[in-house]
Amino acid sequence: MATTTLLYSSFSMPAAAVRRSTTASSLGFATSQLAGLSLSAAAATSTAAVAPLPKHHHQLQPIVARRICPFTGKKTNRANKVSFSNHKTKTQQFVNLQYKKLWWEAGKRFVKLRLSTKALKTIEKHGLDAVARKAGIDLNKK
């Protein structure tokens, strides 16, 4: 019985904490409803300084190889799979990307690329240098 009252009291805020939370929220301070405590400016200054998040923290994520052809810009298409009963289910139509080693005449070496089959046909027709130049890709890095 004592544990149930302790659990109940830990999740409910006392009347004094409710009064503090209304003043704290009007001042812009964070309150914790689970513990019944309010964080104030004095508590924030007494703790160790926390480094603020960088302005563009989403740029710190690791770079992941996406399913996009760098030469043609082809990417995944969202489509509906339609059944006989006309029930539509969202599906994804992926690009046919292949890893291919191509001979680069200007660099006198092979270049390993991940490109779509459409880009392969275009490279066979126009040449690797012309297609890479048009797409703005520097083959020296690869």
GIJO-V648150 format. One record per backbone hydrogen bond with DSSP energy under -0.5 kcal/mol. NH is the residue of the N-H (numbers start at 1). CO is the residue of the C=O. E is the energy in kcal/mol with one decimal. If there is no record, write none. Layout:
NH	CO	E
NH	CO	E
This chain:
5	1	-1.8
6	2	-2.2
7	3	-2.6
8	4	-2.5
9	5	-2.7
10	6	-2.0
11	7	-1.2
12	8	-1.3
18	14	-2.2
19	15	-2.0
20	16	-2.3
21	17	-2.8
22	18	-1.8
23	19	-1.6
24	20	-3.2
25	21	-2.8
26	22	-1.5
27	23	-1.3
28	24	-0.9
29	24	-2.9
32	37	-2.3
33	31	-0.6
36	32	-0.9
37	32	-0.8
39	30	-1.9
44	40	-1.7
45	41	-1.9
46	42	-1.5
47	43	-1.1
57	54	-0.8
59	56	-1.4
60	57	-1.1
61	58	-0.8
68	66	-1.8
69	74	-2.3
70	68	-0.5
70	114	-0.6
73	69	-2.0
77	93	-2.3
79	91	-2.5
81	89	-3.6
82	80	-0.7
83	81	-0.6
83	87	-2.0
86	83	-1.7
88	86	-0.5
89	81	-1.9
89	87	-0.5
91	79	-3.1
93	77	-3.1
94	92	-0.7
97	95	-1.8
98	115	-2.7
100	98	-0.5
100	113	-3.2
102	100	-0.7
102	111	-2.7
104	102	-0.5
104	109	-3.2
105	103	-0.7
108	104	-1.1
109	104	-1.5
111	102	-2.9
113	100	-3.0
113	111	-0.6
115	98	-2.2
115	113	-0.6
117	96	-1.3
120	116	-1.7
121	117	-1.9
122	118	-1.9
123	119	-2.5
124	120	-2.2
125	121	-1.5
126	122	-2.8
127	123	-2.0
131	127	-1.9
132	128	-2.5
133	129	-2.4
134	130	-2.1
135	131	-2.0
136	132	-0.9
137	132	-2.8
139	137	-0.7
141	138	-0.8
